[in-house]
Amino acid sequence: MEGSRRHSGKWIVGATRLALFLLAGAALSTAHLVSADDGGYNPRPNLPDASVSVDSGPDGVTIYIAVSDTSPGGSDDSSGGSSDDSGGWSCTSAAMIIGNATRDWFVREAPLHPGDAPWVVNCDNGFMSIVWLPISTQPADVSIVIVPGVDPASIAADLRDHVPVPDITVGVNPATGLVAMPSWFWIEGYDGSAIRTSDTLGDTTVEVEVRPTGYRWSFGDGEALETDSLGEAYPQESDIRHTYQQSSLADGGAFQVTVRITFSVRYRVDGGPWEPLDPITRSFSAAYRVQQLQSILTGQ
């Protein structure tokens, strides 16, 4: 979402500071709040395990509730209607009214959120949280999305299977091969560096990194070469070489030259330690014509 910004929606664990700002909206039920030792407020304890985050941009505001212990629910706007109940997660949101019970908390908390105002998210299973949305936000601009909890390893495996490997091509010299003369091969469009991709679910970011560990060249005539080299582009002298012993005429006019790259894979969650995943392979091919040299006798 262009121009969007992401806020971390966290449990209200205590206090910070600012001046009183009164908002119109639905009243916050103090039954959902308990006093903390420092005079701040926390949501009611023993609620389902979930985390909240917010995406805001020109197209509106989306409140994401990432749930780790139930199936996903529907989405809802903040007009007061309930979404379809799925796993007990049917939620609404509304601007928070600042009253006597929450005034001190607001004065301390608001300086951390300049330009934003607190909104209350209430779900019919008892879950409650407070998020900070831009002051200009209108109820019709807000939607709530329940995101199911997912094993980070499953997210990583999906990222691995769709990792954006560059569009690699097989380079070769000469353009048409000759029997009994070496041809040079190399990889074009990729320098062998690590490739990273990531995805974020709620407050959890999973990052995947793949690195090449080997290249297996199959030259189409039954011969193969395993190496850790990408070769060198002409006019450099490549160390990936092969000499054909017959023309490609019997193989439909061209040999299928294939390089299969094996990648090691690892992932991490929220910048934590790297964990291994099963490796992957990617293959890239090119048709290569090889001709037979012929002697021509000439008379004197």
C-alpha positions in Angstrom: 0.0 0.0 0.0 1.7 3.2 -1.2 2.4 5.7 1.5 1.3 3.3 4.2 2.8 3.1 7.6 2.9 0.2 10.1 2.3 0.6 13.8 2.9 -2.1 16.4 -0.4 -2.7 18.3 0.7 -3.8 21.7 -0.9 -4.6 25.0 -1.1 -1.4 27.1 1.6 -2.2 29.6 1.9 1.0 31.6 2.4 4.6 31.0 4.1 7.3 29.0 3.0 11.0 28.6 1.0 13.9 27.0 -1.9 16.4 27.3 -5.5 15.5 27.5 -7.3 15.0 24.2 -11.1 14.2 24.3 -12.5 12.0 21.5 -16.0 11.2 20.5 -16.8 7.6 20.0 -17.9 4.5 21.8 -17.1 4.3 25.5 -14.4 2.0 26.8 -15.7 -0.5 29.3 -13.6 -0.3 32.4 -14.5 -3.9 33.0 -11.8 -4.7 30.4 -9.1 -2.8 32.2 -7.2 -3.6 35.3 -4.9 -1.2 37.1 -1.2 -1.8 36.9 1.2 -1.1 39.7 2.5 2.0 38.0 -1.0 3.5 37.6 -1.3 2.5 34.0 -3.8 0.1 32.5 -3.6 -3.4 31.0 -6.2 -5.3 29.0 -8.0 -7.9 31.1 -5.7 -10.9 31.8 -6.2 -14.5 30.6 -7.4 -13.5 27.1 -6.7 -15.5 24.0 -3.1 -15.4 22.7 -3.1 -12.8 19.9 -1.2 -9.7 18.7 -2.4 -6.6 17.0 -0.9 -4.4 14.3 -2.1 -1.6 12.1 -1.6 -0.7 8.4 -2.8 2.9 7.5 -2.6 4.6 4.2 -4.6 6.5 1.6 -7.0 3.6 1.1 -7.9 3.4 4.8 -6.9 1.6 7.9 -6.7 -2.1 8.5 -6.4 -3.6 12.0 -4.8 -7.0 11.9 -5.4 -9.4 14.8 -3.0 -12.3 14.5 -4.4 -15.3 16.4 -2.3 -18.3 17.5 -5.0 -20.5 19.0 -8.0 -20.5 16.7 -9.1 -20.4 13.1 -9.4 -17.1 11.2 -12.5 -15.0 11.6 -14.1 -12.6 9.1 -13.3 -9.0 8.6 -15.4 -6.1 9.8 -15.6 -2.3 9.6 -15.9 -0.2 12.7 -19.5 0.9 12.3 -20.6 -1.3 15.2 -21.7 -4.3 13.2 -20.2 -7.7 13.9 -18.4 -9.9 11.5 -19.3 -13.5 10.9 -18.2 -15.4 14.0 -15.4 -17.9 13.3 -13.6 -19.4 16.3 -15.1 -16.8 18.6 -13.4 -13.9 16.8 -16.0 -11.3 15.8 -14.6 -7.8 16.4 -15.5 -4.2 16.2 -13.5 -1.0 16.8 -14.4 2.6 17.8 -12.7 5.8 18.9 -12.0 5.8 22.6 -13.7 8.2 24.9 -11.2 9.7 27.4 -12.9 9.8 30.8 -11.8 9.9 34.5 -10.7 6.3 34.5 -8.4 6.7 31.5 -7.3 10.4 31.6 -4.0 9.8 33.4 -3.1 6.9 31.2 -3.9 9.1 28.1 -1.8 12.0 29.3 1.2 9.7 29.8 0.7 7.5 26.6 -0.2 10.0 23.9 3.3 11.6 23.4 4.5 8.3 21.9 1.8 8.6 19.2 1.9 12.1 17.8 -0.9 12.7 15.3 -2.7 9.6 16.4 -5.7 8.9 18.6 -6.5 5.7 20.6 -9.2 3.3 19.3 -10.6 0.4 21.2 -10.9 -3.1 19.6 -13.5 -5.3 21.2 -14.2 -9.0 20.2 -17.2 -11.0 21.4 -14.9 -13.6 23.0 -13.6 -11.1 25.5 -10.5 -10.0 23.7 -9.8 -6.2 23.9 -6.9 -4.1 22.8 -6.1 -0.4 22.1 -4.6 0.8 18.8 -3.5 4.2 17.7 -4.9 5.5 14.4 -4.4 8.8 12.6 -6.6 11.5 14.1 -8.4 12.0 10.8 -9.6 8.4 10.7 -13.3 7.9 10.2 -15.3 4.8 11.2 -15.9 3.9 7.6 -12.1 3.9 6.9 -11.4 1.1 9.3 -11.6 -2.7 8.8 -10.5 -5.5 11.0 -8.9 -8.7 9.7 -8.4 -11.8 11.8 -5.2 -13.6 10.8 -4.8 -17.2 11.8 -1.7 -18.2 13.7 0.8 -20.1 11.4 3.9 -22.0 12.1 6.8 -19.8 11.0 8.5 -22.8 9.5 5.4 -23.3 7.2 5.7 -19.7 6.1 9.4 -20.1 5.5 8.8 -23.3 3.4 6.3 -21.4 1.3 8.7 -18.5 0.8 11.5 -21.0 -0.1 9.3 -22.6 -2.7 8.6 -19.3 -4.4 12.0 -17.6 -3.9 12.6 -15.0 -6.6 15.6 -16.6 -8.3 16.8 -14.3 -11.2 16.0 -15.2 -14.8 19.2 -17.1 -15.5 20.4 -17.9 -19.0 23.2 -20.2 -20.2 26.0 -18.4 -22.0 28.2 -20.3 -24.5 31.1 -19.7 -26.9 31.3 -20.4 -29.8 27.6 -19.8 -30.7 27.6 -22.9 -32.7 29.8 -25.8 -31.4 32.2 -27.8 -33.3 32.9 -31.5 -32.8 36.3 -32.2 -31.2 36.7 -28.6 -30.2 36.0 -27.4 -26.6 33.0 -25.1 -26.0 32.9 -22.7 -23.0 29.9 -22.3 -20.9 28.8 -19.8 -18.1 25.8 -18.5 -16.2 24.4 -15.1 -17.2 22.0 -13.0 -15.1 23.2 -14.1 -11.7 26.4 -13.5 -9.7 26.0 -16.2 -7.2 25.1 -14.0 -4.2 22.6 -14.9 -1.5 18.9 -14.2 -2.3 16.5 -13.1 0.5 12.8 -12.8 0.7 10.4 -12.2 3.6 6.8 -12.1 4.7 5.0 -10.6 7.7 2.0 -12.1 9.5 0.6 -9.8 12.2 3.6 -8.9 14.3 5.8 -11.8 13.0 8.2 -11.4 10.2 9.8 -14.5 8.6 12.9 -14.0 6.5 14.3 -16.7 4.1 17.8 -16.8 2.6 19.0 -19.1 -0.1 22.7 -19.5 -1.2 24.0 -21.6 -4.1 26.1 -24.5 -3.1 26.8 -26.2 -6.4 26.2 -26.3 -10.1 25.6 -29.4 -12.2 26.0 -29.0 -15.9 24.4 -31.6 -18.2 25.6 -31.1 -21.8 22.9 -33.0 -23.6 25.1 -35.8 -24.9 25.2 -37.9 -21.7 28.1 -36.1 -20.1 27.9 -33.9 -17.0 30.1 -31.7 -14.8 29.7 -30.7 -11.2 31.3 -27.5 -10.0 31.0 -24.6 -7.6 31.9 -22.1 -10.4 29.5 -20.0 -12.5 32.1 -19.9 -15.3 33.4 -16.8 -17.1 31.7 -14.9 -19.8 33.5 -14.6 -23.2 36.1 -13.2 -23.9 37.3 -14.5 -20.6 38.4 -18.1 -20.6 35.7 -20.1 -18.8 36.5 -23.0 -16.6 33.2 -24.7 -17.6 34.2 -26.5 -20.8 33.0 -29.5 -22.7 34.1 -31.2 -26.0 31.5 -32.9 -28.1 32.3 -36.0 -29.9 29.4 -35.9 -32.3 27.2 -33.4 -33.9 23.7 -32.5 -32.6 22.0 -33.5 -35.9 20.9 -36.9 -34.4 19.4 -35.1 -31.4 16.9 -33.1 -33.3 19.4 -30.4 -34.4 20.6 -29.2 -30.9 21.7 -30.6 -27.6 19.8 -29.5 -24.5 22.4 -27.9 -22.2 21.1 -27.6 -18.6 22.6 -26.2 -15.4 21.0 -27.3 -12.2 21.7 -25.1 -9.2 21.4 -26.4 -5.7 20.6 -23.8 -3.0 21.0 -24.2 0.8 18.1 -22.6 2.6 17.8 -21.0 6.1 15.2 -18.8 7.8 14.7 -16.7 10.9 11.8 -15.1 12.7 11.8 -11.5 13.8 15.6 -11.2 13.3 16.3 -14.1 15.6 18.8 -17.0 15.0 18.9 -18.7 11.6 17.3 -22.1 11.3 18.0 -24.6 8.4 15.4 -25.7 5.8 15.6 -28.4 3.2 17.6 -27.3 0.1 16.1 -26.5 -3.3 17.2 -26.8 -6.9 16.5 -24.7 -9.9 17.3 -25.7 -13.5 17.9 -23.6 -16.6 18.4 -24.8 -20.1 19.5 -23.7 -23.6 19.5 -25.5 -27.0 23.0 -25.8 -28.4 23.8 -26.7 -32.0 27.1 -28.7 -32.6 28.4 -29.3 -36.1 30.8 -31.8 -37.6 33.9 -30.4 -39.3 34.2 -31.6 -42.8 37.3 -31.7 -45.0 37.1 -30.3 -48.5 39.5 -31.6 -51.1 40.6 -29.1 -53.7 42.5 -29.8 -56.9 45.7 -28.0 -58.0 
